[in-house]
Amino acid sequence: MKVRIIQCSNPSHWYADKIGQEFEVKNEANDFYIVNYDDNVCVYKKNCEIVPEEEIIQDKGLFTGQQLIDIAERRSEEHTSE
């Protein structure tokens, strides 16, 4: 799972200048995530959002399951119409 920093409630937090950046979550507690950055640090949950799986897949240049189904259906339709 990845999180994206969307705000910082305290300018002294390590992620104050990291708004918009994404980090891999290593663990989770009640109010914060432990992320993979500089020996694993905490980010308050209220200051980030979970990156949807679809965005992670697209960032890697891969297809979601539904996209693969759509491609296969289009190719099948193209093949039968020839």
Secondary structure, 3 states (H helix, E strand, C coil): CEEEECCCCCCCCCCCCCCCCEEEEEEECCCEEEECCCCCEEEEHHHEEECCHHHHHHHCCCCCHHHHHHHHHHHHHHHHCC
